[in-house]
Amino acid sequence: MLIQIFLLNPIGFILSSSLMFTSVASGFRTLPSEARAKRLGIDFLIGTALSLVTYFGFTKGLGLNLPKGILPF
């Protein structure tokens, strides 16, 4: 959570939330290390999709400002 707070302004809400989702999902995973490594990419894509929905829901739907970071949204 602290890493996301520190990364929120430099890289933006979407990427920092995607990294947080990936790290939490990997922490709860009970697979062997070979299968876990294959799932990191899938977890990152799912985290990015959830972060995009959340970002646009808050910015467009509620009119709140979240940090853009390096993405052009």
Backbone as numpy.savetxt, mean C-alpha at the origin, in Angstrom:
# Nx Ny Nz CAx CAy CAz Cx Cy Cz
3.85 0.50 10.88 3.03 1.67 10.88 3.90 2.93 10.88
4.99 2.91 11.62 5.89 4.06 11.64 6.56 4.28 10.29
6.88 3.19 9.61 7.49 3.32 8.28 6.51 3.99 7.33
5.23 3.61 7.41 4.25 4.24 6.54 4.11 5.73 6.85
4.15 6.09 8.10 4.05 7.50 8.47 5.22 8.30 7.89
6.42 7.73 7.98 7.59 8.44 7.46 7.64 8.46 5.93
7.06 7.46 5.28 7.07 7.40 3.82 5.87 8.08 3.18
4.91 8.50 3.97 3.67 9.04 3.43 3.89 10.26 2.54
4.65 11.23 2.98 4.89 12.43 2.15 5.88 12.18 1.01
7.00 11.49 1.23 7.95 11.33 0.11 7.42 10.48 -1.05
6.78 9.34 -0.76 6.35 8.47 -1.86 4.84 8.47 -2.06
4.09 9.04 -1.14 2.65 9.15 -1.31 1.85 8.08 -0.60
0.54 8.32 -0.53 -0.36 7.44 0.19 -0.46 6.06 -0.47
-0.57 6.04 -1.79 -0.81 4.77 -2.49 0.35 3.81 -2.31
1.56 4.27 -2.56 2.72 3.38 -2.46 3.04 3.01 -1.02
2.92 3.95 -0.10 3.20 3.62 1.30 2.17 2.64 1.86
0.92 2.79 1.47 -0.11 1.86 1.93 0.07 0.48 1.28
0.52 0.46 0.03 0.79 -0.82 -0.63 1.92 -1.56 0.06
2.97 -0.85 0.44 4.07 -1.47 1.16 3.63 -1.98 2.53
2.78 -1.22 3.21 2.29 -1.65 4.51 1.43 -2.90 4.37
0.54 -2.94 3.38 -0.29 -4.11 3.16 0.57 -5.34 2.87
1.59 -5.16 2.02 2.47 -6.28 1.67 3.20 -6.80 2.89
3.70 -5.92 3.72 4.45 -6.37 4.90 3.53 -7.05 5.92
2.32 -6.55 6.10 1.38 -7.19 7.03 0.94 -8.55 6.50
0.64 -8.64 5.21 0.23 -9.92 4.63 1.36 -10.94 4.71
2.59 -10.51 4.49 3.71 -11.43 4.57 3.98 -11.84 6.01
3.70 -10.98 6.97 3.89 -11.32 8.37 2.90 -12.37 8.86
1.69 -12.35 8.31 0.68 -13.32 8.71 0.75 -14.62 7.91
1.55 -14.65 6.87 1.61 -15.83 6.02 2.37 -16.96 6.71
1.84 -18.17 6.60 2.47 -19.33 7.23 2.97 -20.33 6.19
3.34 -19.85 5.03 3.83 -20.71 3.97 5.35 -20.87 4.07
5.91 -21.89 3.43 7.37 -21.98 3.36 7.95 -20.78 2.62
9.22 -20.52 2.81 9.84 -19.31 2.28 9.78 -19.23 0.75
9.82 -20.37 0.05 9.75 -20.34 -1.42 8.38 -19.86 -1.88
7.34 -20.37 -1.29 5.99 -19.97 -1.68 5.70 -18.54 -1.21
6.27 -18.15 -0.09 6.07 -16.80 0.42 6.66 -15.76 -0.52
7.82 -16.05 -1.08 8.46 -15.12 -2.00 7.62 -14.92 -3.26
6.96 -15.96 -3.72 6.12 -15.85 -4.91 4.88 -15.01 -4.64
4.40 -15.02 -3.40 3.19 -14.31 -3.07 3.40 -12.82 -2.81
4.64 -12.38 -2.63 4.88 -10.96 -2.35 4.39 -10.05 -3.48
4.61 -10.46 -4.71 4.15 -9.67 -5.84 2.63 -9.58 -5.90
1.97 -10.69 -5.63 0.51 -10.69 -5.62 -0.01 -9.83 -4.48
0.62 -9.94 -3.32 0.22 -9.11 -2.18 0.40 -7.62 -2.49
1.48 -7.28 -3.17 1.72 -5.88 -3.52 0.65 -5.38 -4.50
0.27 -6.20 -5.46 -0.77 -5.80 -6.42 -2.12 -5.62 -5.74
-2.45 -6.52 -4.82 -3.71 -6.40 -4.08 -3.67 -5.16 -3.21
-2.55 -4.91 -2.55 -2.40 -3.71 -1.73 -2.51 -2.44 -2.53
-1.95 -2.45 -3.73 -2.04 -1.29 -4.60 -3.48 -1.04 -5.04
-4.19 -2.11 -5.37 -5.59 -1.96 -5.76 -6.43 -1.41 -4.61
-6.23 -1.94 -3.41 -6.97 -1.44 -2.25 -6.60 0.01 -1.94
-5.33 0.34 -2.09 -4.88 1.70 -1.83 -5.46 2.68 -2.84
-5.54 2.27 -4.10 -6.13 3.14 -5.13 -7.60 3.41 -4.85
-8.33 2.37 -4.49 -9.75 2.54 -4.17 -9.91 3.48 -2.97
-9.09 3.28 -1.95 -9.15 4.13 -0.76 -8.77 5.56 -1.09
-7.70 5.74 -1.86 -7.23 7.08 -2.22 -8.30 7.86 -2.97
-8.86 7.24 -4.01 -9.87 7.95 -4.80 -11.18 8.10 -4.04
-11.48 7.16 -3.16 -12.68 7.32 -2.32 -12.57 8.51 -1.39
-11.39 8.70 -0.79 -11.20 9.83 0.12 -11.04 11.15 -0.63
-10.27 11.15 -1.74 -10.02 12.42 -2.42 -11.20 12.87 -3.27
-11.78 11.97 -4.04 -12.89 12.37 -4.92 -14.22 12.29 -4.20
-14.42 11.24 -3.42 -15.71 11.06 -2.77 -15.93 11.96 -1.57
-14.91 12.10 -0.73 -15.05 12.90 0.49 -14.40 14.26 0.40
-13.60 14.49 -0.63 -12.95 15.79 -0.80 -11.78 16.02 0.14
-11.20 14.97 0.68 -10.03 15.11 1.56 -8.76 15.06 0.74
-7.72 15.69 1.23 -6.43 15.69 0.54 -5.48 14.68 1.18
-5.05 13.71 0.39 -4.04 12.76 0.82 -2.78 13.03 0.01
-1.60 12.75 0.57 -0.35 13.02 -0.15 -0.25 12.22 -1.44
0.08 12.91 -2.53 0.25 12.26 -3.84 1.58 11.54 -3.94
2.61 12.17 -3.46 3.95 11.57 -3.57 4.47 11.66 -4.98
5.04 10.56 -5.47 5.67 10.57 -6.79 4.72 10.20 -7.92
3.50 9.77 -7.59 2.53 9.43 -8.63 1.81 10.69 -9.09
1.41 10.74 -10.36 0.81 11.97 -10.91 -0.67 12.14 -10.65
-1.28 11.46 -9.73 -2.72 11.56 -9.51 -3.04 12.83 -8.78
